[in-house]
Structure formats: C-alpha cells, structure tokens
Amino acid sequence: MRIRSPHRATRGGYLYISVLLVTLVLMTIVTASLTQATARARSVGQRVDSSFAQTVAEGELHAIIVAARDADDWSAGQSNATWSAWRDPSWANADEIKHATVRHRWTDPDGDLGGDVATELRLSVQARVGRSRFAIEVQCEPEIRFPECLQYSVHASGRLSIGRDQLIQTDGTMALGSVRPHASADVAVTAPNMLLGSLPTASRRDALWGSFALASLPDQPTFWISRFAAVATPMNLASIPVTANGLELKDQTLNPLFNPWGGANLGGFYSLDAQGSEVSIEDMWVDGTIIVQNATKVTLRRGIRWDYAGSTPGPILLCDCPIEVVDHEVSTSTKFLAAQQYSRLNGIILTTGSFSANSTSDGSTLHLQGLLSAASISVNFPMFVEAFPGWGDPPLDELADLSVPRIKPQSYRAVAWED
C-alpha cells in the first residue's frame, strides 16, 4: 500500500494557485492594455472626427455662398431664421464623406431674405461627423455688381420693330431679342455692334447696318424701380390734375429743390403711384428721376427737357408699364423758350413694358443720350440713342445689384451648438 506524501500534495496545490495567479495578472495586464488602446483609438478618432467636422462645415459654408452668387435668386426656397433639413455635404461626393451631415440657416433681421442684402445678414452652418459636432457663423454683406445692360445703349429683351421708312440708330451697342424691320426699309437699324437673341431672315438683314451676332442677352435690372422708389419722395396724387390724358404732369419744372406736387428731394428722386391711372408728361423741364408705378401707361407728349440730377449719370424715368411718345417736338413749352431750352432726354429710361416712339409733330428726331431698356421697342419716327462714355467712377449706388451675398472679411467665428 502506497501512501501519498502530504508535502507533495501541498506543493501541487501551490503550483496550481501560482499558475492561476499569473494567468489572472496577465489577463489584467492584457485587459488594461486593450482598454487603454481602445480609449486612445477612440480619442484619436474623436479628434479626427472633430477636425473633419470643422472642415465639412467650412466647405459647406463656402459652397452655399458660391451657389448664391451663381443663382438668379439665391433666396428662393430659403426660410429666414430656420434651419434647413440635415443633408449630405453639397461640395463633395457623398461616398467620399461618409457619416457626415450638414444643415444651414440664413438670418435676416428684416425677415424677407429678399432685395438688398442687409449688413446684418448671417449664415450659420452645422456639421456632424460621428459623435463630433461643429458650428460656424459668418456675417454677409452685398457684393456690388453693376448690371451688364449698362454696357449697351439700347436693350430690349423682346423685339425691336421698325415702321415703314423709319430709322433707329446709335453710336453704342444694341442688345435685342430680335429685330423686325419694315419690309420696305433699306437701312432701318444702325449701330456699330448688335447682339441679337435671334438673327433676322436673310431678306431683312440688309436693313441692319453694323456688326451683329447671336448672344445671350442680360436680364433687365428691374430692381432699379423699387431701389430708386425707396429713396424717392412720393408725389401727392391729389395735387396732380386729372384730364382726358390721365394724371397730367404739364408745364412745370421738377428738380431737387422744387416739386410742384409735394416735398422736394435733394437727390432729385420722385415717385408716383398712379393707382391704375394713365400718366401724361407734357412740356416739362425735369432735372431728376421719376419712378412711376401701378400706371396703365406713361405718355411723353410734345417737348420735354429731361436730365438726371447731379453730376453722376443715372435714370430719368423708371416704370412698370408701357411708355409711349406722341406728338414729339424739338422745342419745349413757350414757358421755357426764353431760356432757350429744347427737347432732350439725357439718362436712363427703363420700363418693364413696351416703349413706343409713335409720332412727331414737327418731323424732329427723338434724341436720347444714355440707355433705353424695355421689354420691346417700336419705332415709328426717327430715333437716335447716344451712348454715355461712362456711368461715373463709381456709378450711382442705386444702380448696383446688391442682392448677392458675400462673406464679410474677419466675420468668421465658431459658435455654440444649437439643437
């Protein structure tokens, strides 16, 4: 009979316990190392995500500004002071920027996001990448851009129609949607350069004198009407005589120091809300700008001496209705003959409707120095448009398109996150 030594059993137990303790220690060390490695990896990942979130937010902000510059109406579809829905970044392929989403918000104190860009206009962008968040905000200011049509002397988005044996000429450039000279005309339109939306038929090209080519025509700067109306002094509708010709502005002077139908405006800007009536301007001596809104038609009759006010060229007549010239004559009313004043139009005429030069009472030519811009133009007696050599340095602020935002220098800042 073999008897196991108690000392040998004890040694086996110690060995087992020692191995178990060593294993536990190793497991603890490995677990701790894995935990630290995971924490370090998570920390590095969060730092990468945080830096990437900032990059995504900045990229999206600049993409929004670029899109606004290129859009016809950057504010279309935007809501003031309201966050957009979360979306993929627009400036890169979604597969290249996985797990990143962005949203933005425009904030305009006047609440409309339209017209002029307010100096307080703000753009905010938020970006999410993983669990990281980043928010930025910039202040925007208007980018001053002058309309392309200032390069031309005659601008019509639609058709230029010429009556029998009539002529329209300019020493500047015409930009026209199309030209329809009378079939019997020899030379009906003369200009050094003509940009046309569509070329006339070969049988009518002989009526054009100058270099002409197909071109994409600029839009009318119709914002001029509201822009100048905003700085104009309203005429008192009740003080304007009403005749068979409608609201009649006749035999008067109008300038920055004198307005027969209301208060004076030192800039020479006067507005008239016709409230659905026709407006007749006859035998007037005007140094300034008249903005006519809500009229059925504006008629220019007989002799009119009309200049822009001040030393910087600008508009003389802006309206949202057709303009018609009738019974044009070279001399103004006898009231002004003592001053040897004769008919002339010197400045910008813009209408969102048609412009028609229909009749002359003394066979004289209608002479405009500046720019004629209309939806369509019809000429039934001779007309000459003399181009301005320039529009000032700089031109009038009101002529500039201020509706496109750009980032104001040194306005970039990181902001607190908003849920």
C-alpha positions in Angstrom: 0.0 0.0 0.0 1.4 3.3 -1.2 0.8 6.3 1.0 0.9 9.8 -0.8 3.1 12.3 0.9 1.1 15.3 2.3 4.0 17.6 1.4 3.8 16.5 -2.3 0.1 17.4 -2.4 0.7 20.7 -0.9 3.4 21.5 -3.5 0.9 20.7 -6.3 -1.7 23.0 -4.8 0.8 25.8 -4.6 1.8 25.3 -8.2 -1.8 25.4 -9.3 -2.5 28.6 -7.4 0.7 30.2 -8.7 -0.3 29.4 -12.3 -3.8 30.8 -11.7 -2.5 34.0 -10.2 0.0 34.5 -13.0 -2.8 33.9 -15.5 -5.1 36.4 -13.7 -2.3 39.0 -13.7 -1.6 38.5 -17.4 -5.3 38.8 -18.1 -5.5 42.0 -16.1 -2.5 43.5 -17.9 -3.9 42.5 -21.3 -7.3 43.9 -20.4 -5.9 47.1 -19.2 -3.7 47.4 -22.3 -6.7 46.8 -24.6 -8.8 49.3 -22.6 -6.1 51.9 -22.9 -5.6 51.2 -26.6 -9.3 51.4 -27.2 -9.5 54.7 -25.3 -6.5 56.1 -27.3 -8.1 54.9 -30.5 -11.4 56.5 -29.6 -9.7 59.7 -28.5 -7.8 59.8 -31.8 -10.9 59.1 -33.7 -12.8 61.8 -32.0 -10.1 64.3 -32.7 -10.1 63.3 -36.3 -13.9 63.5 -36.5 -13.8 66.9 -34.7 -11.3 68.3 -37.2 -13.2 66.7 -40.1 -16.5 68.2 -38.8 -14.9 71.7 -38.9 -13.6 71.0 -42.5 -17.0 69.8 -43.6 -18.8 72.9 -42.0 -16.3 75.3 -43.7 -16.6 73.6 -47.0 -20.4 73.7 -46.9 -20.4 77.4 -46.0 -18.3 78.3 -49.0 -20.4 76.1 -51.2 -23.6 77.9 -50.1 -22.0 81.3 -50.9 -20.8 80.2 -54.3 -24.3 78.8 -55.1 -25.9 82.1 -54.0 -23.5 84.0 -56.3 -24.5 81.9 -59.3 -28.2 81.7 -58.7 -30.8 84.0 -60.3 -32.5 84.3 -57.0 -30.4 83.0 -54.1 -33.1 83.3 -51.5 -35.7 81.2 -53.4 -36.6 78.2 -51.3 -34.9 79.6 -48.2 -36.6 80.4 -44.9 -35.4 83.2 -42.6 -34.0 82.2 -39.2 -35.0 78.5 -39.8 -32.6 75.6 -40.0 -32.6 73.5 -43.2 -33.0 69.8 -43.0 -30.0 67.6 -42.4 -28.3 66.5 -45.7 -25.1 65.3 -47.2 -22.5 67.9 -47.9 -23.0 69.5 -51.3 -19.4 70.3 -52.0 -18.1 66.7 -52.3 -19.2 63.2 -53.3 -21.2 61.5 -50.6 -19.1 58.4 -50.8 -16.0 60.5 -50.1 -17.5 62.0 -46.9 -19.3 59.2 -45.2 -21.1 59.7 -41.9 -21.1 63.5 -42.4 -24.3 65.6 -42.5 -24.8 69.3 -42.6 -27.5 71.9 -42.3 -27.6 75.7 -42.6 -29.6 78.8 -41.7 -29.9 82.3 -43.1 -30.9 85.1 -40.7 -32.0 88.5 -41.9 -33.3 91.0 -39.4 -35.9 92.4 -41.7 -37.2 88.9 -42.3 -37.6 88.7 -46.0 -34.3 87.5 -47.4 -35.1 89.5 -50.5 -34.0 92.6 -52.2 -30.9 94.2 -50.8 -28.6 92.1 -48.6 -28.8 93.6 -45.1 -25.4 94.2 -43.5 -26.7 92.1 -40.6 -27.4 89.1 -42.7 -25.9 86.0 -41.2 -25.2 82.5 -42.5 -24.8 79.6 -40.0 -23.7 76.1 -40.8 -23.6 73.0 -38.6 -21.8 69.7 -39.4 -22.0 66.3 -37.7 -19.3 63.6 -38.2 -19.8 60.6 -36.0 -20.3 62.0 -32.5 -18.4 65.2 -33.3 -20.2 68.5 -33.8 -19.0 71.8 -35.2 -20.9 75.1 -35.9 -19.7 78.2 -37.6 -21.3 81.5 -38.5 -20.3 84.4 -40.8 -21.8 87.8 -41.4 -22.6 88.6 -45.1 -22.5 91.9 -47.0 -23.7 92.7 -50.5 -21.4 92.1 -53.4 -21.6 95.2 -55.6 -22.2 94.2 -59.2 -23.4 96.6 -61.8 -25.9 95.2 -64.4 -24.5 94.1 -67.8 -27.0 96.2 -69.7 -25.1 99.4 -68.7 -22.7 98.4 -71.4 -25.4 99.0 -74.0 -27.3 102.0 -75.3 -30.4 100.1 -76.4 -31.6 97.0 -74.6 -34.8 95.0 -75.4 -35.4 91.5 -74.2 -38.1 91.2 -76.9 -38.5 92.5 -80.4 -37.4 95.8 -81.9 -39.9 96.8 -84.6 -39.3 99.5 -87.2 -42.0 101.3 -89.0 -42.1 102.0 -92.8 -39.1 104.1 -93.9 -38.1 104.8 -90.2 -34.7 104.6 -88.6 -33.2 103.9 -85.2 -29.5 104.5 -84.8 -27.0 104.6 -82.0 -23.2 105.0 -81.6 -23.3 102.4 -78.9 -24.2 98.7 -78.8 -27.7 97.3 -79.2 -28.8 94.2 -77.3 -32.0 92.9 -78.8 -34.1 89.8 -78.6 -35.0 90.1 -82.3 -35.4 92.7 -85.0 -38.3 93.2 -87.3 -37.7 96.0 -89.8 -40.4 97.0 -92.2 -40.3 95.1 -95.4 -39.7 98.3 -97.4 -36.9 99.6 -95.3 -33.4 99.9 -96.7 -31.4 100.7 -93.6 -33.7 100.6 -90.6 -31.2 99.9 -87.7 -27.7 101.3 -87.5 -25.2 100.5 -84.7 -21.5 99.6 -84.6 -22.5 96.3 -82.8 -25.7 94.4 -82.3 -26.2 91.4 -80.0 -29.3 89.5 -81.1 -31.2 86.7 -79.4 -32.2 85.5 -82.9 -30.9 86.6 -86.3 -33.4 88.2 -88.8 -34.1 86.4 -92.0 -31.7 86.9 -94.9 -34.2 89.1 -96.7 -34.2 91.5 -93.8 -30.5 91.6 -92.9 -30.0 94.4 -95.4 -32.0 96.6 -93.0 -29.2 96.3 -90.4 -26.0 98.3 -90.5 -23.2 97.2 -88.3 -21.7 94.0 -86.9 -24.3 91.7 -85.4 -24.1 88.3 -83.8 -26.1 85.9 -81.7 -25.7 86.4 -78.0 -27.3 85.5 -74.6 -28.9 88.8 -73.6 -28.8 90.1 -70.0 -31.9 90.4 -67.9 -33.5 93.8 -67.2 -32.4 95.3 -63.9 -36.0 95.7 -62.8 -34.8 96.1 -59.2 -34.0 99.7 -60.2 -37.7 100.6 -59.9 -38.0 99.5 -56.2 -34.5 100.6 -55.4 -35.0 104.2 -56.5 -38.6 104.3 -55.2 -37.2 103.5 -51.8 -35.1 106.8 -51.8 -37.7 108.9 -53.6 -40.2 111.5 -52.3 -43.8 110.5 -53.2 -45.8 112.9 -55.3 -49.1 113.9 -53.8 -51.6 112.2 -56.1 -54.4 114.5 -55.0 -52.5 117.6 -56.2 -52.0 116.3 -59.8 -54.6 117.4 -62.3 -56.7 114.7 -63.9 -57.6 115.3 -67.6 -58.6 113.2 -70.6 -55.0 112.2 -70.7 -55.0 110.8 -67.2 -52.8 112.2 -64.4 -51.2 115.2 -66.1 -47.7 116.5 -65.3 -47.6 119.5 -67.6 -45.9 122.9 -68.0 -43.9 122.6 -64.8 -40.3 122.3 -63.6 -39.2 119.5 -61.3 -35.8 119.4 -59.7 -34.0 118.6 -56.4 -35.2 121.9 -55.0 -38.7 122.2 -56.3 -41.6 119.7 -56.7 -45.0 121.2 -57.7 -46.7 118.1 -56.3 -45.2 117.7 -52.9 -41.9 118.0 -51.0 -38.5 118.4 -52.5 -35.9 115.6 -52.7 -32.3 116.7 -52.7 -31.3 113.7 -54.8 -33.9 114.6 -57.4 -35.8 111.3 -56.9 -39.6 111.4 -57.1 -42.1 108.6 -57.1 -45.7 108.4 -58.4 -48.1 105.6 -57.5 -50.7 106.1 -60.3 -53.1 103.6 -58.7 -54.3 102.3 -62.1 -54.4 105.6 -64.0 -52.6 106.7 -67.1 -49.9 109.3 -66.7 -49.1 112.0 -69.2 -45.9 114.0 -69.0 -46.0 117.1 -71.3 -43.9 120.2 -71.9 -41.8 119.6 -68.8 -38.4 120.7 -67.6 -37.1 118.0 -65.4 -33.7 117.6 -63.6 -34.2 114.4 -61.7 -35.8 110.9 -61.8 -39.4 110.0 -61.9 -40.4 106.5 -60.8 -44.0 105.6 -61.9 -45.7 102.5 -60.5 -49.1 101.0 -61.0 -50.0 103.0 -64.1 -51.6 101.7 -67.2 -49.3 103.7 -69.4 -46.9 106.7 -69.4 -47.2 109.0 -72.3 -44.5 111.6 -73.2 -46.0 114.4 -75.2 -44.6 117.3 -77.1 -41.3 119.0 -75.9 -39.6 117.7 -72.8 -36.2 118.7 -71.5 -35.1 115.9 -69.1 -31.8 115.4 -67.4 -30.6 113.3 -64.4 -29.9 115.3 -61.3 -26.4 115.8 -60.0 -23.0 115.1 -61.7 -23.3 111.3 -61.9 -25.3 109.8 -64.8 -28.4 108.0 -63.7 -32.0 107.2 -64.6 -34.7 109.8 -65.6 -37.7 107.6 -66.0 -38.4 104.1 -64.4 -41.8 102.5 -64.7 -43.6 99.1 -64.7 -45.9 99.9 -67.6 -45.7 100.8 -71.3 -44.2 104.1 -72.4 -45.5 105.9 -75.5 -44.0 109.0 -77.2 -46.6 111.0 -79.1 -46.5 114.4 -80.9 -42.8 114.8 -80.1 -41.4 118.2 -81.0 -38.0 119.7 -80.6 -38.9 122.8 -78.6 -40.4 122.8 -75.2 -43.3 124.8 -73.9 -43.2 128.6 -74.6 -42.8 128.8 -70.8 -39.2 127.7 -71.2 -38.3 129.2 -74.6 -36.8 132.3 -73.0 -34.2 130.1 -71.5 -33.5 128.6 -75.0 -34.4 125.1 -73.8 -35.1 122.4 -76.3 -36.3 118.8 -76.1 -33.7 116.3 -75.0 -33.7 113.1 -72.9 -30.5 112.6 -71.0 -30.2 109.5 -68.8 -31.7 106.0 -68.4 -35.2 105.1 -69.4 -36.3 101.7 -68.2 -39.7 100.1 -68.4 -40.8 96.5 -67.8 -43.4 97.1 -70.5 -43.0 98.3 -74.1 -41.5 101.5 -75.4 -43.2 103.1 -78.5 -42.0 106.2 -80.4 -45.2 106.7 -82.3 -45.5 110.2 -83.7 -43.7 113.6 -84.1 -45.5 116.9 -84.7 -42.6 118.7 -86.3 -40.7 115.9 -88.0 -37.8 116.0 -85.5 -35.8 113.1 -84.3 -36.2 111.7 -80.8 -32.8 112.1 -79.2 -31.8 110.1 -76.0 -28.4 110.1 -74.5 -27.9 107.2 -72.2 -29.7 103.9 -72.1 -33.2 102.7 -73.3 -34.2 99.4 -71.8 -37.6 97.9 -72.4 -39.4 94.6 -72.9 -39.9 95.5 -76.5 -39.4 98.7 -78.6 -41.4 100.1 -81.5 -40.1 103.0 -83.6 -42.4 104.9 -86.0 -40.4 108.1 -86.4 -36.6 108.6 -86.4 -34.8 108.0 -83.2 -31.2 108.4 -82.1 -29.7 107.0 -78.9 -26.3 108.4 -78.0 -24.2 106.2 -75.7 -22.8 107.6 -72.5 -19.0 107.4 -72.4 -19.3 106.1 -68.8 -21.5 105.8 -65.8 -19.4 107.6 -63.2 -16.5 106.4 -61.1 -18.1 104.8 -59.3 -21.7 104.8 -60.7 -24.7 105.6 -58.5 -25.0 103.1 -55.7 -28.7 102.5 -56.6 -27.7 101.1 -60.0 -25.7 98.3 -58.4 -27.2 94.9 -57.8 -26.8 94.4 -54.0 -28.8 91.2 -53.8 -25.9 88.8 -53.9 -24.3 88.0 -50.6 -20.6 87.5 -49.9 -18.7 86.8 -46.7 -17.7 89.9 -44.8 -14.0 89.9 -44.0 -13.0 88.9 -40.5 -16.5 87.8 -39.6 -15.9 84.1 -39.4 -16.4 82.6 -35.9 -17.1 79.2 -34.3 -20.3 79.3 -32.3 -22.1 77.2 -29.7 -24.0 74.2 -30.9 -27.8 74.6 -31.2 -30.1 71.6 -31.2 
